């Protein structure tokens, strides 16, 4: 079932933070945790799952961190939502084949349709779109601080 959970918010915020603050060096989890106020124990869990799902790429070493595994425009909120939902492993009542006829034949189809519609809309929102919104909203970008214009 589609729910906006803390873990989902953490995942979206982390991916957008990585995309928005990308530079020539990977974005470190401690920086993401600090900027987005995400507890590191939750963040690392979510980041590793996103690496395994092909959203992020982990870079090892002292200047390691995370990068997007694909272009920002090719990663959607719908994809992240599905990954985190699977990660949370909560029972989706819509998947149950038992119960009274009213629930099975009337209510569940309505909720399933709403969920499908919401996921379709989330599939149309890319990380690129969210980065543009952040830029338009004046959200500070850490990557700008890392450029050295000395000639």
C-alpha positions as CSV (number, residue, x, y, z in Angstrom):
1,X,0.0,0.0,0.0
2,X,1.3,3.4,-0.9
3,X,2.1,5.4,2.2
4,X,4.3,8.4,2.9
5,X,6.6,7.0,5.6
6,X,9.7,8.5,7.2
7,X,11.8,6.0,5.4
8,X,10.4,7.0,2.1
9,X,10.9,10.7,2.8
10,X,14.5,9.9,3.9
11,X,15.1,8.0,0.6
12,X,13.7,10.8,-1.6
13,X,15.5,13.5,0.3
14,X,18.8,11.5,0.1
15,X,18.5,10.9,-3.6
16,X,17.6,14.6,-4.3
17,X,20.4,15.7,-2.0
18,X,22.9,13.6,-3.9
19,X,21.6,14.9,-7.3
20,X,21.4,18.5,-6.2
21,X,24.8,18.6,-4.5
22,X,26.7,16.5,-7.0
23,X,30.1,17.6,-8.0
24,X,33.4,16.0,-9.0
25,X,33.5,14.2,-5.7
26,X,30.9,11.8,-4.3
27,X,28.4,13.1,-1.7
28,X,29.2,11.7,1.7
29,X,26.4,10.2,3.9
30,X,27.4,12.3,6.8
31,X,26.8,15.5,4.7
32,X,23.4,14.2,3.6
33,X,22.5,13.3,7.2
34,X,23.5,16.8,8.4
35,X,21.8,18.7,5.6
36,X,18.6,16.7,5.6
37,X,18.5,16.0,9.4
38,X,18.3,12.3,8.8
39,X,19.5,9.9,11.5
40,X,22.6,8.1,10.1
41,X,21.4,4.7,11.1
42,X,18.3,5.1,8.9
43,X,20.2,6.8,6.1
44,X,22.9,4.1,5.6
45,X,20.2,1.5,5.4
46,X,18.2,3.4,2.8
47,X,21.4,4.3,0.8
48,X,22.5,0.7,0.6
49,X,19.1,-0.4,-0.6
50,X,19.2,2.3,-3.3
51,X,22.6,1.1,-4.4
52,X,21.4,-2.5,-4.7
53,X,18.4,-1.2,-6.7
54,X,20.6,0.7,-9.1
55,X,19.5,4.2,-8.2
56,X,22.8,5.1,-6.5
57,X,26.4,4.0,-6.9
58,X,28.6,3.8,-3.8
59,X,32.2,5.0,-4.1
60,X,34.7,3.6,-1.6
61,X,37.6,5.3,0.0
62,X,38.5,8.3,2.1
63,X,36.8,10.7,-0.3
64,X,34.1,8.1,-1.1
65,X,30.3,8.6,-0.9
66,X,27.4,8.3,-3.2
67,X,26.6,9.3,-6.8
68,X,23.5,8.7,-8.9
69,X,23.8,5.5,-10.9
70,X,21.8,7.0,-13.8
71,X,20.9,10.4,-15.1
72,X,18.6,12.5,-12.8
73,X,15.9,12.6,-15.5
74,X,15.8,8.7,-15.6
75,X,15.1,8.3,-11.8
76,X,11.5,8.8,-10.7
77,X,9.7,9.2,-7.4
78,X,7.6,6.2,-8.4
79,X,10.7,4.0,-8.7
80,X,12.0,5.1,-5.3
81,X,8.6,4.6,-3.7
82,X,8.4,1.0,-4.9
83,X,11.9,0.2,-3.7
84,X,11.2,1.6,-0.2
85,X,7.8,0.0,0.0
86,X,9.4,-3.4,-0.7
87,X,12.2,-2.6,1.8
88,X,9.6,-1.9,4.5
89,X,8.0,-5.3,3.9
90,X,4.7,-4.3,5.4
91,X,1.6,-6.4,4.5
92,X,-0.4,-4.7,1.9
93,X,-4.1,-5.3,2.6
94,X,-4.9,-4.9,-1.1
95,X,-2.9,-8.1,-1.8
96,X,-5.1,-10.2,0.6
97,X,-7.5,-12.5,-1.2
98,X,-9.6,-13.1,1.8
99,X,-12.3,-11.0,3.4
100,X,-15.9,-10.0,3.0
101,X,-17.4,-9.3,-0.4
102,X,-17.8,-5.6,0.4
103,X,-14.1,-5.2,1.0
104,X,-13.0,-7.5,-1.9
105,X,-15.4,-6.3,-4.6
106,X,-16.1,-2.7,-3.7
107,X,-13.5,-1.1,-1.4
108,X,-10.3,-2.7,-2.5
109,X,-10.8,-1.9,-6.2
110,X,-11.2,1.8,-5.3
111,X,-8.0,1.8,-3.2
112,X,-6.1,-0.1,-5.8
113,X,-7.2,2.4,-8.5
114,X,-6.1,5.3,-6.2
115,X,-2.8,3.7,-5.6
116,X,-2.2,3.0,-9.3
117,X,-3.1,6.6,-10.1
118,X,-0.7,7.9,-7.5
119,X,2.2,5.7,-8.7
120,X,1.5,6.8,-12.3
121,X,1.8,10.4,-11.2
122,X,5.0,9.7,-9.2
123,X,6.4,8.0,-12.2
124,X,6.2,11.3,-14.1
125,X,8.2,13.2,-11.5
126,X,11.9,12.8,-12.0
127,X,14.8,13.7,-9.7
128,X,15.7,16.3,-12.3
129,X,12.2,17.9,-11.7
130,X,12.8,18.0,-8.0
131,X,16.3,19.5,-8.4
132,X,14.7,22.3,-10.6
133,X,12.1,22.9,-7.9
134,X,14.9,23.1,-5.3
135,X,16.8,25.6,-7.4
136,X,13.6,27.7,-8.0
137,X,12.9,27.7,-4.3
138,X,16.4,29.0,-3.5
139,X,17.6,25.9,-1.7
140,X,21.3,26.2,-1.1
141,X,23.5,23.9,-3.1
142,X,26.7,22.6,-1.5
143,X,28.3,21.8,-4.9
144,X,28.6,25.5,-5.7
145,X,30.9,25.9,-2.7
146,X,33.3,23.3,-4.1
147,X,34.2,25.0,-7.3
148,X,37.6,26.7,-7.5
149,X,37.6,29.5,-10.1
150,X,41.3,30.4,-9.6
151,X,43.2,30.8,-12.8
